[in-house]
Amino acid sequence: MGSRLAAVSLPFFGLGSRSLAAASTSRVRPGDPAWPAPEKWKQLAEQVGGGLVEVRSPFAECIAAPTGAACAQFFKSAKNPYFLGDDVALTQTFGWVDAWKSSPSVYAVAARHTADVVAAVNFARENNVRLVVKGGGHSYQGTSNAADSLMVWTRRMNAITLHDAFVAQGCAASAAPVRAVSVGAGAIWAHVYDAVTTKAGGYVQGGGCMTVGVAGLIQSGGFGSFSKQYGLAAASLLEAEVVTADGEVRIANACSHPDLFWALKGGGGGSFGVVTRVTLRVHPLPEDFGAVNMTIKAASPAAFRKLVGLIVDFCAEHLVGPHWGEQIRFRPGDILRISMVFQGLTRGQAQAVWRPFMDAVDAAGDDFKVEFSPLKIVSTSAREFWAPTFIKRTLGFISRDDRPGAPPTNVFWPGDQGQAGQFLHGYSSTWLPAALLGPARRAELADALFAASRHWRVSLHLNKGLAGAPAEALAAARDTATNPAVLDAFCLAILGADEQPAYPGIAGHEPDVAAARLRRQAIGRAAGELRKRVPSAGSYVAESDYFEADWRNAFWGANYSRLVAVKDRYDPEGLFAVHHGLGSER
Ligand SMILES: Cc1cc2nc3c(=O)[nH]c(=O)nc-3n(C[C@H](O)[C@H](O)[C@H](O)COP(=O)(O)OP(=O)(O)OC[C@H]3O[C@@H](n4cnc5c(N)ncnc54)[C@H](O)[C@@H]3O)c2cc1C
């Protein structure tokens, strides 16, 4: 166990002595004499109305009987993100080689009300028990699980209420009423989209992946497919209810606890308190959403370099703006894959935008081969985008929770299923500044992408960099804790490697450690090619390398010192601590 840390100074952040509070990192564990006695747990159970759960781990059951039918069924079910989300003991990612493995808490408070969260926070603080918070369970970094801990599990706090004219508490004099939605912290985006878009014809900025949790994504900053128009999800936050380390229930908005409000907008989950409810702005919904999908294979590495140059030029000239989102991917085997979405354009307009690129591809003759249909551009009514309509299910555009009796609104994109139960091998993300798309630097960028693709596959997520976004979205993003590098970035470059559900100690399902280490090195080399061109690279806190060395600067840049001050104010003893979270260096 770690010992109580002495106060340490962080001179390079230029902070005063207020920031030097010592944090207790020494927690009691089961078996320690100070571990709370059964009567204390019983009292907590009574306080939370029976919501205290003694956590049982499916991993432990599999370790005991790896070849049994139950274990085989478990690994099959692990491909259903809703199955994972509904189990208090599980996380969407099962672990990361040499970093972490999903570890169940000892007890969890399956909270239904804010008062349950208050009881859990007070219990953890008073008994010096490790506290962990889980919502949607999608942390890649493993920050929503911790062995020997008490968990606050918000899954059941999932009420969704629409408002025609919302004014944040105490803001009547300064803010006009706006359309908004209040969401319990444990809700997932699929259910919010169902309530706001499918049922009410509005737009709320959430995550691309539908099974991500609302509170976790907002605190990450948060990007969805159409963020190039609507900005960071966090930037639409109007108000949050938060239980802070002292057990107080606070309303954070622009007029009440504005410092906490700002920190919650991108300062990272699990660091400032337990968010119990968020209220988000609802935007007008565009008429249509659409998608462009195609795969082009180059005949040789030299031809691929030419193709990379073409897509970089095309991207610079046509794709860095509010209409476009999602990914351009550079794959092994000299393959370029386009998986993009658009809004605010008709299908015909989108086809016209892509025509010059397709003409250039055609003109290259045998150098390139379009592997899927020549140009697959589809569009749908925006209101139906997230709806599990029969036709979308039949065509395989959307998948449903396949457990008997599951609600029809339990849906997810088939493309996200690969990540259910994954064991990570490596990951890296870097915001690429739009300056790299300037005419003088495009060839350098194409060289870097080509060089990176020799080591590992690279995906450029255009919706996760805000260069080209409307002024209003940029101004709102500037007023969040997210690294300001996001404002000038045309995309977030993501490189990742994983394997299908695996878990250490389960015979026949062990992660491939040797392959993982090689892949991690390859990702490092590929990311290095990009980062050479980006001094002081920024990285998205929620989608980043567990081993990111310069994480404070990478995740928050110039905002870090201001975040430390908020942490000191609301959690001076460090009750809330997560890997590479605010103040975790102490
Ligand atoms: C398959 C997959 C797809 C993803 N897609 C996207 C995407 O499209 N866009 C994007 O921006 N990000 C995406 N992410 C990253 C994701 O947004 C973050 O990991 C986010 O923090 C997950 O939130 P959660 O509630 O699901 O996860 P959790 O693991 O439950 O929580 C994440 C962190 O937030 C904390 N937290 C959760 N709830 C609360 C609360 N109520 N109060 C305080 N702290 C809390 C946890 O302690 C933890 O530290 C994706 C991740 C995965 C695994």
The ligand as an SDF file (V2000), in Angstrom:
LIG
                    3D

 53 58  0  0  0  0  0  0  0  0999 V2000
  -16.3350    1.6580  -27.3780 C   0  0  0  0  0  0  0  0  0  0  0  0
  -16.0380    3.0740  -26.9870 C   0  0  0  0  0  0  0  0  0  0  0  0
  -16.4590    4.1020  -27.8150 C   0  0  0  0  0  0  0  0  0  0  0  0
  -16.2280    5.4260  -27.4600 C   0  0  0  0  0  0  0  0  0  0  0  0
  -16.6810    6.4070  -28.2780 N   0  0  0  0  0  0  0  0  0  0  0  0
  -16.4970    7.6970  -27.9550 C   0  0  0  0  0  0  0  0  0  0  0  0
  -17.0230    8.7480  -28.7720 C   0  0  0  0  0  0  0  0  0  0  0  0
  -17.6900    8.5010  -29.7640 O   0  0  0  0  0  0  0  0  0  0  0  0
  -16.7700   10.0190  -28.4030 N   0  0  0  0  0  0  0  0  0  0  0  0
  -16.0570   10.3250  -27.2950 C   0  0  0  0  0  0  0  0  0  0  0  0
  -15.8640   11.4940  -27.0110 O   0  0  0  0  0  0  0  0  0  0  0  0
  -15.5680    9.3690  -26.4890 N   0  0  0  0  0  0  0  0  0  0  0  0
  -15.7760    8.0640  -26.7930 C   0  0  0  0  0  0  0  0  0  0  0  0
  -15.2880    7.0830  -25.9700 N   0  0  0  0  0  0  0  0  0  0  0  0
  -14.6070    7.4730  -24.7350 C   0  0  0  0  0  0  0  0  0  0  0  0
  -15.6650    7.7530  -23.6650 C   0  0  0  0  0  0  0  0  0  0  0  0
  -16.3510    8.9300  -23.9480 O   0  0  0  0  0  0  0  0  0  0  0  0
  -15.0480    7.9480  -22.2970 C   0  0  0  0  0  0  0  0  0  0  0  0
  -14.3440    6.8160  -21.9480 O   0  0  0  0  0  0  0  0  0  0  0  0
  -16.1010    8.2740  -21.2420 C   0  0  0  0  0  0  0  0  0  0  0  0
  -15.4630    8.7460  -20.0990 O   0  0  0  0  0  0  0  0  0  0  0  0
  -16.9290    7.0660  -20.9060 C   0  0  0  0  0  0  0  0  0  0  0  0
  -17.9420    7.3630  -20.0100 O   0  0  0  0  0  0  0  0  0  0  0  0
  -18.7260    6.1550  -19.3010 P   0  0  0  0  0  0  0  0  0  0  0  0
  -19.6650    6.7030  -18.3280 O   0  0  0  0  0  0  0  0  0  0  0  0
  -19.2430    5.2500  -20.3540 O   0  0  0  0  0  0  0  0  0  0  0  0
  -17.5380    5.3870  -18.6630 O   0  0  0  0  0  0  0  0  0  0  0  0
  -17.0720    5.0500  -17.1890 P   0  0  0  0  0  0  0  0  0  0  0  0
  -15.9570    4.1110  -17.4300 O   0  0  0  0  0  0  0  0  0  0  0  0
  -18.1860    4.6090  -16.3480 O   0  0  0  0  0  0  0  0  0  0  0  0
  -16.5520    6.4280  -16.6590 O   0  0  0  0  0  0  0  0  0  0  0  0
  -15.4640    7.0950  -17.2550 C   0  0  0  0  0  0  0  0  0  0  0  0
  -14.8120    7.9860  -16.2200 C   0  0  0  0  0  0  0  0  0  0  0  0
  -15.7740    8.9270  -15.7650 O   0  0  0  0  0  0  0  0  0  0  0  0
  -16.0270    8.7350  -14.3960 C   0  0  0  0  0  0  0  0  0  0  0  0
  -17.4540    8.8610  -14.1710 N   0  0  0  0  0  0  0  0  0  0  0  0
  -18.4550    8.1380  -14.7160 C   0  0  0  0  0  0  0  0  0  0  0  0
  -19.6290    8.5610  -14.2580 N   0  0  0  0  0  0  0  0  0  0  0  0
  -19.3590    9.5700  -13.4090 C   0  0  0  0  0  0  0  0  0  0  0  0
  -20.1660   10.4080  -12.6150 C   0  0  0  0  0  0  0  0  0  0  0  0
  -21.4780   10.2890  -12.5970 N   0  0  0  0  0  0  0  0  0  0  0  0
  -19.5710   11.3380  -11.8500 N   0  0  0  0  0  0  0  0  0  0  0  0
  -18.2330   11.4730  -11.8490 C   0  0  0  0  0  0  0  0  0  0  0  0
  -17.4170   10.6980  -12.5640 N   0  0  0  0  0  0  0  0  0  0  0  0
  -17.9840    9.7640  -13.3460 C   0  0  0  0  0  0  0  0  0  0  0  0
  -15.5160    7.3590  -14.0410 C   0  0  0  0  0  0  0  0  0  0  0  0
  -15.0950    7.3070  -12.6990 O   0  0  0  0  0  0  0  0  0  0  0  0
  -14.3530    7.2210  -14.9860 C   0  0  0  0  0  0  0  0  0  0  0  0
  -13.2390    7.8550  -14.4610 O   0  0  0  0  0  0  0  0  0  0  0  0
  -15.5150    5.7360  -26.2830 C   0  0  0  0  0  0  0  0  0  0  0  0
  -15.0800    4.7000  -25.4530 C   0  0  0  0  0  0  0  0  0  0  0  0
  -15.3430    3.3840  -25.8070 C   0  0  0  0  0  0  0  0  0  0  0  0
  -14.8660    2.2740  -24.9240 C   0  0  0  0  0  0  0  0  0  0  0  0
  1  2  1  0
  2  3  1  0
  2 52  2  0
  3  4  2  0
  4  5  1  0
  4 50  1  0
  5  6  2  0
  6  7  1  0
  6 13  1  0
  7  8  2  0
  7  9  1  0
  9 10  1  0
 10 11  2  0
 10 12  1  0
 12 13  2  0
 13 14  1  0
 14 15  1  0
 14 50  1  0
 15 16  1  0
 16 17  1  0
 16 18  1  0
 18 19  1  0
 18 20  1  0
 20 21  1  0
 20 22  1  0
 22 23  1  0
 23 24  1  0
 24 25  2  0
 24 26  1  0
 24 27  1  0
 27 28  1  0
 28 29  2  0
 28 30  1  0
 28 31  1  0
 31 32  1  0
 32 33  1  0
 33 34  1  0
 33 48  1  0
 34 35  1  0
 35 36  1  0
 35 46  1  0
 36 37  1  0
 36 45  1  0
 37 38  2  0
 38 39  1  0
 39 40  1  0
 39 45  2  0
 40 41  1  0
 40 42  2  0
 42 43  1  0
 43 44  2  0
 44 45  1  0
 46 47  1  0
 46 48  1  0
 48 49  1  0
 50 51  2  0
 51 52  1  0
 52 53  1  0
M  END
$$$$
